[in-house]
């Protein structure tokens, strides 16, 4: 294919016919890519190590081909196909042998988000323009902030859709015949890495963007902390109106300072302190905006109160930060403070995000299974100081020592689970030796959380909080963080049904 033709593929209405595209992976995202390309008339070959029965059945119906088999080396079917473009699902890491082959061969390599941007004009707004895009990333809080932002925009009268890494492929939102005014796109570091490969014609130009925070995560996938940071920083590239950043996280400020943006784009800060001009923050129990008003040097607009957020279960410090970030994004699109206040009164967090699953016999049981890395767990521990902390799983190569030395040292006790228990226990021995540590070595997934609850109930024995905030991935023992949280909640309910903490069999012994 000529570079000129590839450069011209920036519209749904461009000539995509006959374009040979290999799609790597047949998850929800991979199918959305194949379905889009088939509708555009491209020649589509999907390669995947496995496939859900429904996706495998539908591919030939839409006119795409499927090649199932190992991808630990470049398959012959791929080389014989001689693709002009390869579109990879986000799970394919930079070091994957197929990805390396694609780059070595000089074949155009896209992610699903770039394809969605190129065809974003399929459904237009009343004024004849595509929907605005708002981009959201960060080590933690992405999904909550994406949901919040979409909710605030809808409350302000805009047609908005949360999509991307949140679970709805961006291509599905772009092709929705209903059309939207704004797409609120959650981006993982994996998706951002692929955007970093974009040629100029494939680069995004978002209305607004935010990186909520930065902490080590996905280091195995990216290869280093610097590579992970560089991928996250791409969220601000070409931002047109508002670069929202976390004033309490120096890394996000530096990202904005270094970003290549459209002239006139503003830096909008947020944190839990008193805001300066062009910031959002908290003043005497009020969440306020000093960024999107005429007299921002001397006045502020009230968005909501901490008391109202507490009544809605939204007052944990890291959730308040997410609300401020979402409010900044919504305000950049003209949503009025009254609409933000009204929307927050009815907004509720998803399951497994600092979710109180039970209060019984003086014990509050909190499921924050979504805290899959140290940064997220630290936020949970700050929200529940002095809790019995259920921690551990697959650490994904991340060192937990700093978390244990800081937030972990305030825990009443630690109940350690997962494949990386040895590293967690050693971190407590070195950095928080006064915190009692209890180790659960149950090999049967079905018994892990029952044992956790028995031990935790015996520790609390009267009054306190038990917090599941693992700081680790779940796949060593569970099918997902949601499965881990469900099993925790179910074990709590079973303990309650038995009638009292006495059924735990007495106080456990620390390791």
CORHU-V96611 format. One record per residue. N is the residue number from 1. RES is the residue in one letter. SS is DSSP state (alpha for helix, beta for strand, coil for the rest). PHI is phi as a letter, one per 30 degrees, with the letter a starting at -180 (999 if undefined). PSI is psi in whole degrees, 0 to 359 (none if undefined). Layout:
n,res,ss,phi,psi
N,RES,SS,PHI,PSI
N,RES,SS,PHI,PSI
This chain:
n,res,ss,phi,psi
1,X,coil,999,142
2,X,coil,d,149
3,X,alpha,d,329
4,X,alpha,d,317
5,X,alpha,d,317
6,X,alpha,d,319
7,X,alpha,d,335
8,X,coil,d,356
9,X,coil,d,70
10,X,coil,b,25
11,X,coil,a,150
12,X,coil,e,329
13,X,coil,c,5
14,X,coil,d,172
15,X,coil,d,96
16,X,coil,c,358
17,X,coil,d,133
18,X,coil,i,356
19,X,coil,d,124
20,X,beta,d,111
21,X,beta,b,126
22,X,beta,c,130
23,X,beta,c,123
24,X,beta,c,115
25,X,coil,j,137
26,X,coil,b,58
27,X,coil,c,194
28,X,alpha,e,318
29,X,alpha,d,313
30,X,alpha,e,320
31,X,alpha,d,321
32,X,alpha,d,324
33,X,alpha,d,311
34,X,alpha,d,318
35,X,alpha,d,317
36,X,alpha,d,311
37,X,alpha,d,322
38,X,alpha,d,320
39,X,alpha,d,328
40,X,alpha,d,350
41,X,coil,j,11
42,X,coil,d,162
43,X,beta,c,112
44,X,beta,c,126
45,X,beta,c,122
46,X,beta,c,130
47,X,beta,c,129
48,X,beta,a,149
49,X,coil,d,334
50,X,coil,a,168
51,X,coil,a,138
52,X,coil,d,146
53,X,alpha,e,320
54,X,alpha,d,316
55,X,alpha,d,317
56,X,alpha,d,324
57,X,alpha,d,325
58,X,alpha,d,333
59,X,alpha,e,309
60,X,alpha,d,333
61,X,alpha,d,321
62,X,alpha,d,353
63,X,coil,j,19
64,X,coil,c,158
65,X,beta,c,151
66,X,beta,b,132
67,X,beta,b,110
68,X,beta,c,139
69,X,coil,l,176
70,X,coil,d,144
71,X,coil,b,21
72,X,coil,d,353
73,X,coil,b,165
74,X,coil,d,117
75,X,coil,d,149
76,X,alpha,d,327
77,X,alpha,d,327
78,X,alpha,d,314
79,X,alpha,d,322
80,X,alpha,d,328
81,X,alpha,d,332
82,X,coil,h,65
83,X,coil,d,148
84,X,coil,c,333
85,X,beta,b,142
86,X,beta,c,130
87,X,beta,c,118
88,X,beta,c,140
89,X,coil,d,153
90,X,coil,d,342
91,X,coil,d,345
92,X,coil,d,111
93,X,coil,d,160
94,X,coil,e,328
95,X,coil,d,359
96,X,coil,d,137
97,X,alpha,e,326
98,X,alpha,d,320
99,X,alpha,d,318
100,X,alpha,d,320
101,X,alpha,d,316
102,X,alpha,e,314
103,X,alpha,d,321
104,X,alpha,d,327
105,X,coil,d,354
106,X,coil,i,21
107,X,coil,d,139
108,X,beta,e,131
109,X,beta,b,117
110,X,beta,b,162
111,X,coil,c,174
112,X,alpha,d,331
113,X,alpha,d,321
114,X,alpha,d,316
115,X,alpha,e,317
116,X,alpha,d,320
117,X,alpha,d,319
118,X,alpha,d,330
119,X,coil,c,22
120,X,coil,d,349
121,X,coil,c,15
122,X,coil,d,315
123,X,coil,b,123
124,X,coil,c,158
125,X,coil,d,175
126,X,coil,e,331
127,X,coil,d,5
128,X,coil,i,12
129,X,coil,c,155
130,X,coil,d,165
131,X,coil,d,147
132,X,beta,d,151
133,X,beta,c,137
134,X,beta,c,126
135,X,beta,c,137
136,X,beta,b,126
137,X,beta,b,185
138,X,coil,k,159
139,X,coil,d,322
140,X,coil,b,153
141,X,coil,i,3
142,X,alpha,d,309
143,X,alpha,d,315
144,X,alpha,e,316
145,X,alpha,d,324
146,X,alpha,d,314
147,X,alpha,d,316
148,X,alpha,e,312
149,X,alpha,d,314
150,X,alpha,d,320
151,X,alpha,d,316
152,X,alpha,d,321
153,X,alpha,d,317
154,X,alpha,d,320
155,X,alpha,d,330
156,X,coil,d,6
157,X,coil,j,7
158,X,coil,c,147
159,X,coil,d,111
160,X,beta,b,148
161,X,beta,b,127
162,X,beta,d,136
163,X,beta,a,181
164,X,beta,j,225
165,X,coil,d,350
166,X,coil,d,343
167,X,coil,k,347
168,X,coil,c,113
169,X,coil,e,142
170,X,alpha,e,324
171,X,alpha,d,327
172,X,alpha,d,322
173,X,alpha,d,319
174,X,alpha,d,323
175,X,alpha,c,357
176,X,coil,d,121
177,X,coil,d,341
178,X,coil,d,328
179,X,coil,i,154
180,X,coil,b,156
181,X,coil,d,325
182,X,beta,b,135
183,X,beta,c,124
184,X,beta,c,107
185,X,beta,c,112
186,X,beta,d,129
187,X,coil,b,127
188,X,coil,d,166
189,X,alpha,d,330
190,X,alpha,d,312
191,X,alpha,d,322
192,X,alpha,d,324
193,X,alpha,e,316
194,X,alpha,d,323
195,X,alpha,d,331
196,X,coil,d,343
197,X,coil,d,353
198,X,coil,d,138
199,X,coil,d,162
200,X,alpha,e,322
201,X,alpha,d,345
202,X,alpha,c,2
203,X,coil,d,143
204,X,coil,d,150
205,X,coil,b,81
206,X,coil,d,154
207,X,coil,d,313
208,X,beta,b,159
209,X,beta,a,154
210,X,beta,b,139
211,X,beta,c,113
212,X,coil,d,324
213,X,coil,a,170
214,X,coil,b,127
215,X,coil,a,159
216,X,coil,e,130
217,X,coil,a,156
218,X,coil,h,36
219,X,alpha,d,328
220,X,alpha,d,316
221,X,alpha,d,314
222,X,alpha,d,335
223,X,coil,j,338
224,X,coil,a,162
225,X,alpha,d,324
226,X,alpha,d,319
227,X,alpha,d,322
228,X,alpha,d,315
229,X,alpha,d,316
230,X,alpha,d,323
231,X,alpha,d,315
232,X,alpha,d,321
233,X,alpha,d,337
234,X,alpha,d,345
235,X,alpha,d,333
236,X,alpha,d,350
237,X,coil,e,129
238,X,coil,i,20
239,X,coil,d,137
240,X,coil,c,327
241,X,coil,b,306
242,X,beta,b,121
243,X,beta,c,102
244,X,beta,c,133
245,X,beta,b,163
246,X,beta,c,110
247,X,coil,d,337
248,X,coil,d,358
249,X,coil,b,100
250,X,alpha,e,327
251,X,alpha,d,322
252,X,alpha,d,327
253,X,alpha,d,317
254,X,alpha,d,324
255,X,alpha,e,315
256,X,alpha,d,318
257,X,alpha,d,325
258,X,alpha,c,351
259,X,coil,d,144
260,X,coil,d,107
261,X,coil,c,171
262,X,coil,d,138
263,X,coil,e,132
264,X,coil,j,346
265,X,coil,d,139
266,X,beta,c,149
267,X,beta,c,123
268,X,beta,c,115
269,X,beta,c,157
270,X,beta,b,148
271,X,coil,a,186
272,X,coil,d,5
273,X,coil,c,187
274,X,coil,d,125
275,X,coil,d,146
276,X,coil,d,178
277,X,coil,e,139
278,X,coil,i,18
279,X,beta,b,165
280,X,beta,c,144
281,X,beta,a,202
282,X,beta,b,130
283,X,beta,b,114
284,X,coil,h,50
285,X,coil,i,7
286,X,beta,c,135
287,X,beta,d,124
288,X,beta,b,157
289,X,beta,c,120
290,X,coil,c,21
291,X,coil,c,320
292,X,coil,c,64
293,X,coil,a,161
294,X,coil,d,312
295,X,coil,c,59
296,X,coil,d,348
297,X,coil,d,333
298,X,coil,b,356
299,X,coil,b,174
300,X,coil,b,159
301,X,beta,c,130
302,X,beta,d,131
303,X,beta,c,316
304,X,beta,a,184
305,X,beta,b,154
306,X,alpha,d,325
307,X,alpha,d,318
308,X,alpha,d,321
309,X,alpha,d,322
310,X,alpha,d,320
311,X,alpha,d,332
312,X,coil,c,4
313,X,coil,i,29
314,X,coil,b,23
315,X,coil,c,0
316,X,coil,e,140
317,X,alpha,e,316
318,X,alpha,d,333
319,X,alpha,d,322
320,X,alpha,d,320
321,X,alpha,d,317
322,X,alpha,d,321
323,X,alpha,d,318
324,X,alpha,d,318
325,X,alpha,d,314
326,X,alpha,d,321
327,X,alpha,d,320
328,X,alpha,d,316
329,X,alpha,d,317
330,X,alpha,d,319
331,X,alpha,d,329
332,X,alpha,d,341
333,X,coil,c,13
334,X,coil,i,9
335,X,coil,d,131
336,X,coil,d,152
337,X,alpha,e,323
338,X,alpha,d,322
339,X,alpha,d,323
340,X,alpha,d,314
341,X,alpha,e,316
342,X,alpha,d,319
343,X,alpha,d,323
344,X,alpha,d,339
345,X,alpha,d,334
346,X,alpha,c,355
347,X,coil,d,139
348,X,coil,b,146
349,X,coil,d,153
350,X,coil,d,164
351,X,coil,d,152
352,X,coil,i,17
353,X,coil,b,99
354,X,coil,h,50
355,X,beta,c,122
356,X,beta,d,111
357,X,beta,c,341
358,X,beta,a,152
359,X,beta,b,120
360,X,beta,a,138
361,X,coil,h,37
362,X,coil,i,359
363,X,beta,c,132
364,X,beta,c,123
365,X,beta,c,122
366,X,beta,b,126
367,X,beta,c,106
368,X,coil,b,51
369,X,coil,d,338
370,X,coil,d,348
371,X,coil,d,82
372,X,coil,c,8
373,X,coil,b,166
374,X,alpha,e,322
375,X,alpha,d,315
376,X,alpha,d,318
377,X,alpha,d,324
378,X,alpha,d,319
379,X,alpha,d,318
380,X,alpha,d,316
381,X,alpha,d,326
382,X,alpha,d,329
383,X,alpha,d,333
384,X,coil,b,70
385,X,coil,d,143
386,X,coil,i,13
387,X,coil,d,158
388,X,beta,d,120
389,X,beta,c,119
390,X,beta,c,116
391,X,beta,b,147
392,X,coil,k,168
393,X,coil,k,222
394,X,beta,c,111
395,X,coil,d,354
396,X,coil,h,31
397,X,coil,i,4
398,X,coil,c,137
399,X,coil,d,127
400,X,coil,c,2
401,X,alpha,e,313
402,X,alpha,d,321
403,X,alpha,d,315
404,X,alpha,d,318
405,X,alpha,d,328
406,X,coil,c,269
407,X,alpha,d,324
408,X,alpha,d,332
409,X,alpha,d,344
410,X,alpha,d,355
411,X,coil,d,149
412,X,coil,d,322
413,X,beta,a,167
414,X,beta,b,135
415,X,beta,c,115
416,X,beta,c,130
417,X,coil,b,171
418,X,coil,j,173
419,X,coil,d,333
420,X,coil,c,35
421,X,alpha,e,320
422,X,alpha,e,317
423,X,alpha,d,323
424,X,alpha,d,313
425,X,alpha,d,319
426,X,alpha,d,324
427,X,alpha,d,321
428,X,alpha,d,320
429,X,alpha,d,323
430,X,alpha,d,320
431,X,alpha,c,345
432,X,coil,b,61
433,X,coil,d,344
434,X,coil,d,351
435,X,coil,d,122
436,X,beta,d,137
437,X,beta,b,132
438,X,beta,b,130
439,X,beta,c,132
440,X,coil,c,113
441,X,coil,c,20
442,X,coil,e,126
443,X,coil,d,338
444,X,coil,d,118
445,X,alpha,e,323
446,X,alpha,d,343
447,X,alpha,c,347
448,X,alpha,e,305
449,X,alpha,d,331
450,X,alpha,d,319
451,X,alpha,d,321
452,X,alpha,e,311
453,X,alpha,d,319
454,X,alpha,e,313
455,X,alpha,d,312
456,X,alpha,d,319
457,X,alpha,d,323
458,X,alpha,d,327
459,X,alpha,d,312
460,X,alpha,d,307
461,X,coil,h,53
462,X,coil,k,297
463,X,coil,a,135
464,X,beta,l,188
465,X,beta,b,139
466,X,beta,c,122
467,X,beta,c,116
468,X,beta,d,103
469,X,coil,b,79
470,X,coil,d,337
471,X,coil,i,23
472,X,coil,a,158
473,X,beta,d,165
474,X,coil,c,349
475,X,coil,d,353
476,X,coil,d,328
477,X,coil,b,343
478,X,coil,b,165
479,X,coil,d,341
480,X,coil,a,171
481,X,alpha,d,329
482,X,alpha,d,317
483,X,alpha,d,317
484,X,alpha,d,315
485,X,alpha,d,319
486,X,alpha,d,316
487,X,alpha,d,325
488,X,alpha,d,310
489,X,alpha,d,319
490,X,alpha,d,320
491,X,alpha,d,323
492,X,alpha,d,314
493,X,alpha,d,321
494,X,alpha,d,320
495,X,alpha,d,317
496,X,alpha,d,317
497,X,alpha,d,331
498,X,alpha,d,343
499,X,coil,j,329
500,X,coil,a,162
501,X,alpha,d,346
502,X,alpha,d,334
503,X,alpha,d,349
504,X,alpha,d,347
505,X,coil,i,25
506,X,coil,j,174
507,X,coil,d,138
508,X,coil,d,171
509,X,coil,c,138
510,X,coil,d,153
511,X,coil,d,none
